[in-house]
Amino acid sequence: MSKGFLGHLISHFFANKNSQYIPVSIILPAYNAASTLGQTVASVQAQTVPDWEVIIVDDGSDDNTPALAAQFAAQDERIRTVSQPNQGVSAARNTGIAIARYDWLLFLDADDTLAASYLEKMTAPLNLMPGLDVVVCRIEKVTSDGVLIGEVTYKGLDSLFAESAQRCPFNLIACIARKQLVQSVGCFDVALEKL
């Protein structure tokens, strides 16, 4: 069975002792997310690479989300929090982008989790192809108790622009993107209620 292109890149990355981890800013909008935020943050803290930051953007929650976010930030210097009046997920993501320290961004929802090797595998191709602007992977859909219920694989697209004009070709959690690229297109449209 063939490893495929990404498999070969990852194998090369692990064989290359001079490779460096690429730091990623993880933008985590949270609105009334007290019941899921802990599991989401724990999945980031379990990453196999240490070079990341999480920016929890509390979007006007009226539950315990702000207190939990502050507690996580107090326990881990890689986690920062910011609060704003409720403006929606797109505005919350834009707030996070504005204060992100790193050149690479991941948009993680407060009810999603990452596999422990996610950042390691997603940033591995960047050492070999530093001109990339986006790296995309597959996602797994699991129940709250960890049972796999589906998988979405993103195949190569003939024209990303043509595909994007009709629909979003991949889930936001399934990609990391260069901050400069996201800013060059004006970040997220705050008129969109859901993205």
C-alpha positions as CSV (number, residue, x, y, z in Angstrom):
1,M,0.0,0.0,0.0
2,S,1.4,3.4,-1.0
3,K,2.0,6.1,1.6
4,G,1.0,8.8,-0.8
5,F,2.7,12.2,-1.2
6,L,2.0,13.4,2.3
7,G,3.2,10.1,3.8
8,H,6.5,10.5,1.9
9,L,6.9,14.1,3.1
10,I,6.3,13.1,6.7
11,S,8.7,10.2,6.5
12,H,11.3,12.5,5.0
13,F,10.6,15.0,7.8
14,F,11.2,12.5,10.6
15,A,14.4,11.3,8.9
16,N,15.8,14.8,8.6
17,K,17.5,15.7,11.9
18,N,17.7,19.4,10.9
19,S,14.0,19.9,10.6
20,Q,12.5,22.5,12.9
21,Y,9.0,22.6,14.3
22,I,6.9,25.4,12.8
23,P,5.0,27.3,15.5
24,V,1.2,27.7,15.0
25,S,-1.3,30.1,16.5
26,I,-4.5,28.3,17.3
27,I,-7.5,30.6,17.2
28,L,-10.2,29.2,19.5
29,P,-13.5,31.2,19.5
30,A,-15.6,30.2,22.5
31,Y,-19.3,31.1,23.2
32,N,-20.9,29.3,26.1
33,A,-18.4,26.5,25.7
34,A,-17.8,25.6,29.3
35,S,-18.9,22.0,28.8
36,T,-16.4,21.3,25.9
37,L,-13.6,23.8,26.3
38,G,-11.5,21.6,28.7
39,Q,-11.4,18.6,26.3
40,T,-10.5,20.9,23.4
41,V,-7.6,22.6,25.3
42,A,-6.4,19.3,26.6
43,S,-6.1,18.0,23.0
44,V,-3.9,20.9,22.2
45,Q,-1.8,20.5,25.3
46,A,-1.2,16.8,24.3
47,Q,0.4,17.8,21.0
48,T,3.7,16.1,20.2
49,V,5.3,19.5,19.4
50,P,5.7,22.3,21.9
51,D,5.7,25.3,19.6
52,W,2.1,26.6,19.6
53,E,-0.1,29.2,21.2
54,V,-3.8,29.1,21.9
55,I,-5.8,32.3,21.8
56,I,-9.2,31.6,23.4
57,V,-11.5,34.4,22.3
58,D,-14.5,34.5,24.6
59,D,-17.3,35.9,22.5
60,G,-19.6,37.2,25.3
61,S,-20.3,34.0,27.0
62,D,-22.7,34.0,29.9
63,D,-21.6,30.7,31.4
64,N,-18.3,29.7,33.0
65,T,-16.3,29.9,29.8
66,P,-14.4,33.1,30.7
67,A,-13.3,31.7,34.1
68,L,-12.2,28.4,32.6
69,A,-10.3,30.2,29.8
70,A,-8.5,32.3,32.5
71,Q,-7.7,29.1,34.5
72,F,-6.1,27.5,31.4
73,A,-4.1,30.6,30.7
74,A,-2.9,30.8,34.3
75,Q,-1.6,27.2,34.1
76,D,0.0,27.3,30.7
77,E,1.9,30.3,29.3
78,R,1.2,29.2,25.7
79,I,-2.5,30.0,26.3
80,R,-3.9,33.5,26.1
81,T,-7.4,34.8,26.5
82,V,-9.3,37.8,25.2
83,S,-13.0,38.7,25.8
84,Q,-15.3,40.6,23.7
85,P,-19.0,41.3,23.5
86,N,-20.9,38.7,21.5
87,Q,-20.2,39.4,17.8
88,G,-20.3,35.9,16.3
89,V,-17.6,33.3,15.4
90,S,-16.2,35.2,12.4
91,A,-15.5,38.4,14.5
92,A,-14.0,36.2,17.3
93,R,-11.7,34.5,14.8
94,N,-10.7,38.0,13.4
95,T,-9.9,39.1,17.0
96,G,-7.6,36.1,17.4
97,I,-5.9,36.7,14.1
98,A,-5.1,40.3,15.0
99,I,-3.1,39.2,18.1
100,A,-1.7,35.9,16.8
101,R,2.1,35.8,17.3
102,Y,2.9,33.1,14.7
103,D,2.9,33.0,10.9
104,W,0.7,29.9,10.7
105,L,-2.9,29.7,11.9
106,L,-5.3,26.9,12.9
107,F,-9.0,27.7,13.5
108,L,-10.2,25.3,16.2
109,D,-13.8,25.3,17.5
110,A,-14.4,24.9,21.2
111,D,-16.1,21.6,20.7
112,D,-13.4,20.0,18.5
113,T,-10.3,18.0,19.4
114,L,-7.0,17.3,17.7
115,A,-5.1,14.1,17.4
116,A,-1.8,14.3,19.4
117,S,0.3,14.4,16.3
118,Y,-1.9,16.9,14.4
119,L,0.5,19.9,14.5
120,E,3.6,17.8,13.9
121,K,2.1,16.2,10.8
122,M,0.5,19.4,9.5
123,T,3.7,21.4,9.8
124,A,6.1,18.7,8.5
125,P,5.6,19.7,4.8
126,L,6.5,23.3,5.5
127,N,10.1,22.4,6.1
128,L,10.3,20.9,2.7
129,M,8.2,23.3,0.8
130,P,8.4,26.7,2.6
131,G,6.4,28.4,-0.2
132,L,3.2,26.7,0.8
133,D,0.3,28.9,2.0
134,V,-2.1,26.2,3.2
135,V,-1.8,22.6,4.3
136,V,-5.0,20.4,4.3
137,C,-5.7,17.0,5.9
138,R,-8.6,14.6,6.4
139,I,-10.9,14.8,9.4
140,E,-12.5,12.1,11.5
141,K,-16.0,12.6,13.0
142,V,-16.3,10.9,16.4
143,T,-19.0,10.8,19.0
144,S,-18.4,12.4,22.4
145,D,-17.3,9.0,23.7
146,G,-14.7,8.6,20.9
147,V,-16.5,6.2,18.5
148,L,-15.6,6.9,14.9
149,I,-18.7,7.7,12.9
150,G,-17.2,9.0,9.7
151,E,-14.2,10.4,7.8
152,V,-13.8,13.2,5.3
153,T,-10.9,13.1,3.0
154,Y,-10.0,16.0,0.8
155,K,-8.7,15.1,-2.6
156,G,-6.6,17.3,-4.8
157,L,-8.6,20.0,-6.5
158,D,-8.1,21.0,-10.1
159,S,-8.9,24.6,-9.3
160,L,-9.1,25.7,-5.6
161,F,-10.5,29.1,-6.7
162,A,-13.3,27.5,-8.8
163,E,-14.2,25.1,-6.0
164,S,-14.1,27.8,-3.3
165,A,-16.4,30.0,-5.4
166,Q,-19.1,27.4,-5.0
167,R,-18.5,26.0,-1.5
168,C,-15.9,25.7,1.2
169,P,-13.7,22.8,-0.1
170,F,-12.6,21.7,3.3
171,N,-13.4,22.0,7.0
172,L,-11.5,24.8,8.8
173,I,-10.1,22.4,11.4
174,A,-8.6,20.4,8.5
175,C,-6.2,23.1,7.5
176,I,-3.5,25.4,8.7
177,A,-3.0,28.6,6.7
178,R,-0.4,31.3,6.5
179,K,-1.5,34.3,8.5
180,Q,-0.4,36.7,5.8
181,L,-2.7,34.9,3.3
182,V,-5.7,35.1,5.6
183,Q,-5.1,38.8,6.2
184,S,-4.6,39.5,2.5
185,V,-8.2,38.4,1.8
186,G,-9.6,40.5,4.6
187,C,-9.9,37.7,7.3
188,F,-13.4,36.4,8.0
189,D,-16.5,38.1,6.8
190,V,-18.4,39.1,10.0
191,A,-21.7,39.2,8.0
192,L,-21.5,35.4,7.8
193,E,-23.3,33.9,10.8
194,K,-21.7,30.5,10.5
195,L,-18.4,29.3,9.0
